Amino acid sequence: MLEILTHPLLGGLRHGFFTRKGGASSGLYAGLNCGRGSGDLAEIVSVNRRRVADAMGVAPGDLVTAHQVHSPDVVTIRDGDDPEQIAQVQADALVTARPGIALAVLTADCQPVLLADPDAGVIGAAHAGWKGAMGGVLDAVVAAMRAAGAENIRAVIGPTISQRAYEVGWDFMEEFTADAPENERFFAGGPNGKPMFDLPSYGLARLRDAGVQAEWSGHCTYSDEARFFSFRRATHRGEKDYGRLISAIAL
């Protein structure tokens, strides 16, 4: 059975941060691996994505993901657009006011962000790792939603890597603070003498600075192997690949 995490801030809208439970994949990808870019069997990934589409109440072809590249680029899906063609578009956020499709992003430590203005009937989804978040993908998805008619936007950051598991180099910290010294507040000292980066707090700050009511679900992908895939955990173990989690929202 699928495990789907929801959040009251998005109450009233179909949405879910899907864990790895309930999928058909095995081995490194055991569970609900929805990443077409992984080395998993394509037909098994399709089975997993169909299960997600069923849970979201949409046809498999209406579960929409883009070709994620850690960019600030956003695609707005309008009436008449072919959702299946969006999968070929390089972008890291999706926006729509169109009922009947589910916007989805894939992650494995990066932030999955689901956004909505229920009154205006506008939703969004963003893939926001450190690079995308610093590059402005969260600001961009909020701007695209407002261009589509949204006013009072709510956002939830789903399962992502937490600060206690996110050791980075000093050059990484310098990149974040060079033009924005206030970003030092997102770093703390770690057990190995290197900085530890607080990605979800950074994401929350960017969203709130954009005028969005935002919360984090509090789930750490690295620390909970039974429920979540983690790129960093797989890297630390020397594993050749990793599964991808999916998060989705629909009108």
Rosetta blueprint (number, residue, H / E / L):
1 M L
2 L L
3 E L
4 I E
5 L E
6 T L
7 H L
8 P H
9 L H
10 L H
11 G L
12 G L
13 L L
14 R E
15 H E
16 G E
17 F E
18 F E
19 T L
20 R L
21 K L
22 G L
23 G L
24 A L
25 S E
26 S L
27 G H
28 L H
29 Y H
30 A L
31 G E
32 L L
33 N L
34 C L
35 G L
36 R L
37 G L
38 S L
39 G L
40 D L
41 L L
42 A H
43 E H
44 I H
45 V H
46 S H
47 V H
48 N H
49 R H
50 R H
51 R H
52 V H
53 A H
54 D H
55 A H
56 M H
57 G L
58 V L
59 A L
60 P H
61 G H
62 D H
63 L E
64 V E
65 T L
66 A L
67 H E
68 Q L
69 V L
70 H L
71 S L
72 P L
73 D L
74 V E
75 V E
76 T E
77 I E
78 R L
79 D L
80 G L
81 D L
82 D L
83 P H
84 E H
85 Q H
86 I H
87 A L
88 Q L
89 V L
90 Q E
91 A L
92 D L
93 A E
94 L E
95 V E
96 T E
97 A L
98 R L
99 P L
100 G L
101 I L
102 A E
103 L E
104 A E
105 V E
106 L E
107 T E
108 A L
109 D L
110 C L
111 Q E
112 P E
113 V E
114 L E
115 L E
116 A E
117 D E
118 P L
119 D L
120 A L
121 G L
122 V E
123 I E
124 G E
125 A E
126 A E
127 H E
128 A E
129 G L
130 W H
131 K H
132 G H
133 A H
134 M H
135 G H
136 G L
137 V H
138 L H
139 D H
140 A H
141 V H
142 V H
143 A H
144 A H
145 M H
146 R H
147 A H
148 A L
149 G L
150 A L
151 E L
152 N L
153 I L
154 R E
155 A E
156 V E
157 I E
158 G L
159 P L
160 T E
161 I L
162 S L
163 Q H
164 R H
165 A H
166 Y L
167 E E
168 V L
169 G L
170 W H
171 D H
172 F H
173 M H
174 E H
175 E H
176 F H
177 T H
178 A L
179 D L
180 A L
181 P H
182 E H
183 N H
184 E H
185 R H
186 F H
187 F E
188 A E
189 G E
190 G L
191 P L
192 N L
193 G L
194 K L
195 P E
196 M E
197 F E
198 D L
199 L H
200 P H
201 S H
202 Y H
203 G H
204 L H
205 A H
206 R H
207 L H
208 R H
209 D H
210 A L
211 G L
212 V L
213 Q E
214 A E
215 E E
216 W E
217 S L
218 G L
219 H L
220 C E
221 T L
222 Y L
223 S L
224 D L
225 E L
226 A L
227 R L
228 F L
229 F L
230 S L
231 F H
232 R H
233 R H
234 A H
235 T H
236 H H
237 R L
238 G L
239 E L
240 K L
241 D L
242 Y L
243 G L
244 R L
245 L E
246 I E
247 S E
248 A E
249 I E
250 A E
251 L L
